[in-house]
Protein backbone atom coordinates (compact mmCIF):
# COMPACT_ATOMS: atom_id res chain seq x y z
CA UNK A 1 0.00 0.00 0.00
CA UNK A 2 1.00 3.66 -0.32
CA UNK A 3 2.00 4.92 3.12
CA UNK A 4 1.08 8.48 2.35
CA UNK A 5 -2.03 10.60 2.59
CA UNK A 6 -4.19 11.16 -0.45
CA UNK A 7 -4.81 14.75 -1.58
CA UNK A 8 -8.21 14.64 0.11
CA UNK A 9 -6.71 13.35 3.36
CA UNK A 10 -4.02 16.03 3.27
CA UNK A 11 -6.76 18.65 2.91
CA UNK A 12 -8.64 17.08 5.83
CA UNK A 13 -5.48 17.15 7.95
CA UNK A 14 -4.83 20.80 7.09
CA UNK A 15 -8.39 21.79 8.01
CA UNK A 16 -8.23 19.95 11.33
CA UNK A 17 -4.74 21.23 12.16
CA UNK A 18 -5.64 24.82 11.34
CA UNK A 19 -8.76 24.74 13.49
CA UNK A 20 -7.04 23.06 16.44
CA UNK A 21 -3.98 25.31 16.31
CA UNK A 22 -6.29 28.31 16.61
CA UNK A 23 -8.59 26.85 19.28
CA UNK A 24 -6.16 24.92 21.53
CA UNK A 25 -3.11 27.02 22.41
CA UNK A 26 -1.44 25.94 25.66
CA UNK A 27 -2.75 28.96 27.56
CA UNK A 28 -6.27 27.89 26.62
CA UNK A 29 -5.58 24.39 27.97
CA UNK A 30 -4.30 25.93 31.20
CA UNK A 31 -7.50 27.94 31.43
CA UNK A 32 -9.57 24.77 31.14
CA UNK A 33 -7.59 23.19 33.97
CA UNK A 34 -7.81 26.28 36.18
CA UNK A 35 -11.59 26.44 35.71
CA UNK A 36 -11.95 22.69 36.42
CA UNK A 37 -13.70 22.24 33.08
CA UNK A 38 -14.14 18.61 32.07
CA UNK A 39 -13.99 19.37 28.35
CA UNK A 40 -13.77 22.08 25.74
CA UNK A 41 -17.45 22.21 24.83
CA UNK A 42 -17.21 25.10 22.30
CA UNK A 43 -14.52 23.21 20.38
CA UNK A 44 -16.65 20.06 20.45
CA UNK A 45 -19.61 21.93 18.94
CA UNK A 46 -17.36 23.35 16.25
CA UNK A 47 -15.96 19.92 15.40
CA UNK A 48 -19.54 18.68 15.04
CA UNK A 49 -20.54 21.59 12.83
CA UNK A 50 -17.56 20.93 10.53
CA UNK A 51 -18.46 17.24 10.19
CA UNK A 52 -15.39 15.79 11.94
CA UNK A 53 -17.50 13.89 14.49
CA UNK A 54 -19.35 12.02 11.76
CA UNK A 55 -16.26 10.81 9.94
CA UNK A 56 -16.75 7.08 10.56
CA UNK A 57 -20.55 7.17 10.74
CA UNK A 58 -22.51 6.10 7.62
CA UNK A 59 -24.03 8.83 5.49
CA UNK A 60 -27.47 7.24 5.85
CA UNK A 61 -27.49 8.16 9.55
CA UNK A 62 -25.94 11.61 9.43
CA UNK A 63 -22.23 10.88 9.02
CA UNK A 64 -19.66 11.21 6.26
CA UNK A 65 -18.96 7.50 5.74
CA UNK A 66 -15.18 7.93 5.68
CA UNK A 67 -12.57 5.18 5.98
CA UNK A 68 -10.58 4.18 9.06
CA UNK A 69 -7.57 6.03 7.61
CA UNK A 70 -9.63 9.20 7.21
CA UNK A 71 -10.67 8.92 10.83
CA UNK A 72 -7.02 8.37 11.72
CA UNK A 73 -6.11 11.72 10.15
CA UNK A 74 -8.48 13.43 12.59
CA UNK A 75 -7.28 11.36 15.56
CA UNK A 76 -3.67 12.27 14.80
CA UNK A 77 -4.41 15.99 14.71
CA UNK A 78 -6.39 15.80 17.96
CA UNK A 79 -3.41 14.02 19.54
CA UNK A 80 -1.03 16.67 18.22
CA UNK A 81 -3.19 19.41 19.77
CA UNK A 82 -3.80 17.58 23.07
CA UNK A 83 -7.43 18.62 22.63
CA UNK A 84 -9.80 18.33 25.60
CA UNK A 85 -12.69 16.70 23.75
CA UNK A 86 -14.33 13.25 24.13
CA UNK A 87 -13.62 12.22 20.54
CA UNK A 88 -12.13 8.86 21.46
CA UNK A 89 -14.87 7.96 23.93
CA UNK A 90 -17.83 9.21 21.93
CA UNK A 91 -16.87 8.63 18.31
CA UNK A 92 -14.11 6.01 18.20
CA UNK A 93 -15.69 3.77 20.85
CA UNK A 94 -19.38 4.46 21.49
CA UNK A 95 -20.44 5.39 17.96
CA UNK A 96 -18.44 2.53 16.49
CA UNK A 97 -20.00 0.08 18.96
CA UNK A 98 -23.47 1.15 17.85
CA UNK A 99 -22.45 1.06 14.20
CA UNK A 100 -20.95 -2.43 14.47
CA UNK A 101 -23.38 -4.08 16.88
CA UNK A 102 -26.52 -1.95 17.03
CA UNK A 103 -29.83 -2.66 15.35
CA UNK A 104 -31.11 -0.40 12.56
CA UNK A 105 -33.40 1.31 15.09
CA UNK A 106 -30.57 1.88 17.56
CA UNK A 107 -28.34 3.28 14.83
CA UNK A 108 -31.07 5.60 13.59
CA UNK A 109 -31.73 6.88 17.11
CA UNK A 110 -28.18 7.49 18.29
CA UNK A 111 -25.72 7.86 15.42
CA UNK A 112 -27.07 11.15 14.02
CA UNK A 113 -26.92 12.70 17.51
CA UNK A 114 -23.37 11.45 18.06
CA UNK A 115 -22.28 12.65 14.61
CA UNK A 116 -23.57 16.17 15.24
CA UNK A 117 -22.13 16.36 18.75
CA UNK A 118 -25.60 16.84 20.23
CA UNK A 119 -25.01 13.75 22.36
CA UNK A 120 -21.74 12.55 23.93
CA UNK A 121 -21.24 8.82 24.40
CA UNK A 122 -18.72 6.65 26.16
CA UNK A 123 -17.71 2.98 26.36
CA UNK A 124 -17.50 1.20 29.72
CA UNK A 125 -15.26 -1.85 29.36
CA UNK A 126 -13.07 -1.99 32.50
CA UNK A 127 -13.87 -2.97 36.06
CA UNK A 128 -10.75 -1.83 37.88
CA UNK A 129 -7.53 -3.88 37.96
CA UNK A 130 -7.93 -7.01 35.88
CA UNK A 131 -8.75 -7.94 32.29
CA UNK A 132 -8.98 -5.06 29.83
CA UNK A 133 -12.33 -6.37 28.58
CA UNK A 134 -14.14 -7.16 31.85
CA UNK A 135 -17.51 -8.91 31.71
CA UNK A 136 -18.55 -8.86 35.37
CA UNK A 137 -21.53 -6.54 34.90
CA UNK A 138 -24.84 -8.43 34.65
CA UNK A 139 -27.59 -7.73 32.11
CA UNK A 140 -30.87 -9.58 32.57
CA UNK A 141 -34.52 -8.82 31.82
CA UNK A 142 -33.63 -5.41 30.42
CA UNK A 143 -31.78 -4.33 33.58
CA UNK A 144 -28.09 -3.67 34.17
CA UNK A 145 -26.29 -4.28 37.46
CA UNK A 146 -22.60 -3.92 38.29
CA UNK A 147 -19.72 -1.46 38.34
CA UNK A 148 -17.49 -0.10 35.59
CA UNK A 149 -14.33 1.86 36.38
CA UNK A 150 -12.55 3.85 35.11
CA UNK A 151 -14.85 5.19 32.38
CA UNK A 152 -13.48 8.12 30.37
CA UNK A 153 -15.69 11.19 29.88
CA UNK A 154 -18.61 9.59 31.73
CA UNK A 155 -19.44 12.86 33.47
CA UNK A 156 -20.42 14.56 30.20
CA UNK A 157 -21.83 11.51 28.42
CA UNK A 158 -25.53 10.85 27.98
CA UNK A 159 -25.25 7.26 26.76
CA UNK A 160 -22.80 4.43 27.23
CA UNK A 161 -22.05 1.17 25.51
CA UNK A 162 -21.32 -1.23 28.38
CA UNK A 163 -19.58 -4.60 28.24
CA UNK A 164 -21.42 -7.28 30.24
CA UNK A 165 -21.44 -11.05 30.53
CA UNK A 166 -24.32 -11.07 28.04
CA UNK A 167 -22.47 -8.88 25.52
CA UNK A 168 -22.61 -5.18 24.71
CA UNK A 169 -25.58 -3.21 26.01
CA UNK A 170 -26.64 0.39 25.56
CA UNK A 171 -27.69 2.40 28.60
CA UNK A 172 -28.78 5.99 29.16
CA UNK A 173 -26.78 7.57 31.96
CA UNK A 174 -29.37 10.14 33.07
CA UNK A 175 -31.76 7.69 34.73
CA UNK A 176 -32.40 6.18 38.17
CA UNK A 177 -30.10 3.28 38.93
CA UNK A 178 -27.00 5.01 37.52
CA UNK A 179 -24.51 6.64 39.88
CA UNK A 180 -21.41 8.41 38.58
CA UNK A 181 -18.47 9.16 40.87
CA UNK A 182 -15.59 11.28 39.61
CA UNK A 183 -12.09 9.84 39.98
CA UNK A 184 -8.77 11.64 40.33
CA UNK A 185 -7.10 11.71 36.92
CA UNK A 186 -3.41 12.22 36.20
CA UNK A 187 -4.38 13.92 32.94
CA UNK A 188 -6.46 16.92 34.00
CA UNK A 189 -7.83 17.35 30.47
CA UNK A 190 -9.49 13.94 30.33
CA UNK A 191 -11.82 13.02 33.19
CA UNK A 192 -12.68 9.51 34.41
CA UNK A 193 -15.52 8.15 36.49
CA UNK A 194 -16.73 5.10 38.35
CA UNK A 195 -20.24 4.12 37.26
CA UNK A 196 -22.45 1.97 39.48
CA UNK A 197 -25.49 0.37 37.86
CA UNK A 198 -28.29 -0.78 40.14
CA UNK A 199 -31.01 -2.21 37.93
CA UNK A 200 -30.71 0.55 35.31
CA UNK A 201 -32.72 0.10 32.14
CA UNK A 202 -30.60 -1.04 29.19
CA UNK A 203 -30.94 -2.68 25.78
CA UNK A 204 -28.78 -5.29 24.11
CA UNK A 205 -26.59 -4.46 21.12
CA UNK A 206 -27.15 -7.75 19.37
CA UNK A 207 -25.44 -7.12 16.02
CA UNK A 208 -22.46 -9.06 14.63
CA UNK A 209 -19.77 -6.73 15.96
CA UNK A 210 -17.71 -8.13 18.85
CA UNK A 211 -15.95 -6.29 21.70
CA UNK A 212 -12.60 -7.62 20.42
CA UNK A 213 -13.20 -6.16 16.95
CA UNK A 214 -14.25 -2.86 18.48
CA UNK A 215 -11.11 -2.86 20.64
CA UNK A 216 -8.88 -3.57 17.65
CA UNK A 217 -10.40 -0.72 15.67
CA UNK A 218 -10.08 1.61 18.66
CA UNK A 219 -6.42 0.60 19.05
CA UNK A 220 -5.79 1.86 15.53
CA UNK A 221 -7.17 5.29 16.41
CA UNK A 222 -5.29 5.31 19.70
CA UNK A 223 -2.13 4.70 17.67
CA UNK A 224 -2.87 7.66 15.41
CA UNK A 225 -3.59 9.86 18.44
CA UNK A 226 -0.34 8.84 20.13
CA UNK A 227 1.59 9.40 16.88
CA UNK A 228 0.30 12.96 16.64
CA UNK A 229 1.24 13.61 20.27
CA UNK A 230 4.70 12.08 19.79
CA UNK A 231 5.37 14.30 16.78
CA UNK A 232 4.23 17.32 18.79
CA UNK A 233 6.82 16.39 21.43
CA UNK A 234 9.49 16.12 18.74
CA UNK A 235 8.58 19.52 17.33
CA UNK A 236 8.54 21.13 20.78
CA UNK A 237 11.93 19.67 21.70
CA UNK A 238 13.46 20.62 18.34
CA UNK A 239 12.21 24.21 18.53
CA UNK A 240 13.49 24.65 22.07
CA UNK A 241 16.87 23.17 21.18
CA UNK A 242 17.19 25.58 18.26
CA UNK A 243 16.34 28.60 20.42
CA UNK A 244 18.26 27.73 23.59
CA UNK A 245 21.85 28.93 23.93
CA UNK A 246 24.27 26.91 26.09
CA UNK A 247 27.85 28.12 26.64
CA UNK A 248 27.48 30.42 23.66
CA UNK A 249 26.27 27.69 21.35
CA UNK A 250 22.87 26.63 20.11
CA UNK A 251 21.69 23.62 22.13
CA UNK A 252 20.70 21.88 18.91
CA UNK A 253 24.33 21.99 17.74
CA UNK A 254 25.41 19.41 20.35
CA UNK A 255 25.70 15.91 18.95
CA UNK A 256 23.94 14.28 21.92
CA UNK A 257 20.85 16.43 21.32
CA UNK A 258 20.93 15.74 17.58
CA UNK A 259 20.96 12.01 18.27
CA UNK A 260 18.04 12.28 20.69
CA UNK A 261 15.94 14.14 18.15
CA UNK A 262 16.94 11.85 15.28
CA UNK A 263 16.10 8.72 17.27
CA UNK A 264 12.73 10.19 18.22
CA UNK A 265 12.01 11.10 14.59
CA UNK A 266 12.63 7.46 13.61
CA UNK A 267 10.23 6.28 16.33
CA UNK A 268 7.53 8.68 15.15
CA UNK A 269 7.78 7.49 11.56
CA UNK A 270 7.73 3.85 12.65
CA UNK A 271 4.63 4.57 14.71
CA UNK A 272 2.93 6.28 11.80
CA UNK A 273 3.76 3.42 9.42
CA UNK A 274 2.25 0.86 11.79
CA UNK A 275 -0.84 3.00 12.28
CA UNK A 276 -1.25 3.40 8.52
CA UNK A 277 -1.02 -0.33 7.94
CA UNK A 278 -3.50 -1.09 10.71
CA UNK A 279 -5.89 1.54 9.36
CA UNK A 280 -5.63 0.00 5.91
CA UNK A 281 -6.18 -3.50 7.34
CA UNK A 282 -9.34 -2.36 9.13
CA UNK A 283 -10.97 -1.68 5.78
CA UNK A 284 -9.19 -3.95 3.33
CA UNK A 285 -7.83 -6.96 5.24
CA UNK A 286 -9.94 -7.64 8.37
CA UNK A 287 -8.12 -10.91 9.02
CA UNK A 288 -4.88 -8.94 9.50
CA UNK A 289 -6.45 -6.34 11.77
CA UNK A 290 -5.89 -7.98 15.21
CA UNK A 291 -2.14 -8.34 14.73
CA UNK A 292 -1.80 -5.01 12.91
CA UNK A 293 -3.78 -3.16 15.59
CA UNK A 294 -1.66 -4.66 18.37
CA UNK A 295 1.57 -3.75 16.57
CA UNK A 296 0.34 -0.20 15.97
CA UNK A 297 -0.72 0.20 19.59
CA UNK A 298 2.66 -1.01 20.87
CA UNK A 299 4.68 1.06 18.41
CA UNK A 300 2.73 4.25 19.10
CA UNK A 301 2.96 3.78 22.87
CA UNK A 302 6.73 3.43 22.61
CA UNK A 303 7.01 6.52 20.39
CA UNK A 304 4.92 8.70 22.69
CA UNK A 305 6.72 7.53 25.83
CA UNK A 306 10.06 8.33 24.22
CA UNK A 307 8.74 11.66 22.94
CA UNK A 308 7.32 12.77 26.29
CA UNK A 309 10.49 11.83 28.17
CA UNK A 310 13.01 13.22 25.67
CA UNK A 311 11.03 16.45 25.42
CA UNK A 312 11.46 16.86 29.17
CA UNK A 313 15.17 16.02 28.96
CA UNK A 314 15.86 18.49 26.17
CA UNK A 315 14.09 21.26 28.10
CA UNK A 316 16.10 20.49 31.22
CA UNK A 317 14.89 21.66 34.63
CA UNK A 318 12.40 24.17 33.24
CA UNK A 319 10.61 21.34 31.47
CA UNK A 320 9.36 20.04 34.83
CA UNK A 321 7.60 23.27 35.75
CA UNK A 322 3.93 24.11 35.25
CA UNK A 323 5.00 27.18 33.26
CA UNK A 324 6.55 24.98 30.58
CA UNK A 325 4.32 22.99 28.23
CA UNK A 326 6.00 19.58 28.42
CA UNK A 327 3.70 18.30 31.15
CA UNK A 328 0.65 18.38 28.89
CA UNK A 329 2.07 15.59 26.74
CA UNK A 330 3.75 13.75 29.61
CA UNK A 331 0.40 13.52 31.39
CA UNK A 332 -1.35 12.41 28.21
CA UNK A 333 1.33 9.78 27.57
CA UNK A 334 0.91 8.29 31.04
CA UNK A 335 -2.85 8.10 30.47
CA UNK A 336 -2.67 6.62 26.98
CA UNK A 337 -0.15 4.03 28.18
CA UNK A 338 -2.96 2.20 30.01
CA UNK A 339 -5.92 3.23 27.86
CA UNK A 340 -7.56 0.19 26.21
CA UNK A 341 -5.35 -2.13 28.22
CA UNK A 342 -1.64 -1.85 28.93
CA UNK A 343 1.30 -2.91 26.76
CA UNK A 344 1.34 -6.43 28.18
CA UNK A 345 -2.24 -6.92 27.03
CA UNK A 346 -1.45 -5.88 23.46
CA UNK A 347 1.86 -7.75 23.39
CA UNK A 348 0.03 -10.92 24.41
CA UNK A 349 -2.54 -10.35 21.67
CA UNK A 350 0.17 -9.82 19.07
CA UNK A 351 2.02 -12.98 20.12
CA UNK A 352 -1.19 -15.01 20.18
CA UNK A 353 -2.16 -13.96 16.65
CA UNK A 354 1.32 -14.62 15.26
CA UNK A 355 1.41 -18.02 16.95
CA UNK A 356 -2.00 -18.89 15.51
CA UNK A 357 -0.87 -17.83 12.04
CA UNK A 358 2.26 -19.98 12.28
CA UNK A 359 0.23 -22.98 13.41
CA UNK A 360 -2.14 -22.57 10.49
CA UNK A 361 0.78 -22.32 8.08
CA UNK A 362 2.32 -25.48 9.54
Secondary structure, 3 states (H helix, E strand, C coil): CCCCCCHHHHHHHHHHHHHHHHHCCHHHHHHHHHCCCCCCHHHHHHHHHCCHHHCCCCHHHCCCCCCHHHHHHHHHHHHHHCCCCCHHHHHHHHHHHHHHHCCHHHHHHHHHHHHHCCCCEEEECCECCCCCCCCCCEEECCEEEEEEEEEECCCCCCEEEEEECCEEEEEECCCCCEEEEEECCCCCCCCEEEEEEEEEECEECCCCCCHHHHHHHHHHHHHHHHHHHHHHHHHHHHHHHHHCEECCEEHHHCHHHHHHHHHHHHHHHHHHHHHHHHHHHHHHCHHHHHHHHHHHHHHHHHHHHHHHHHHHHHHHHHHHCCCCCHHHHHHHHHHHCCCCCCHHHHHHHHHHHHHHHHHHHC
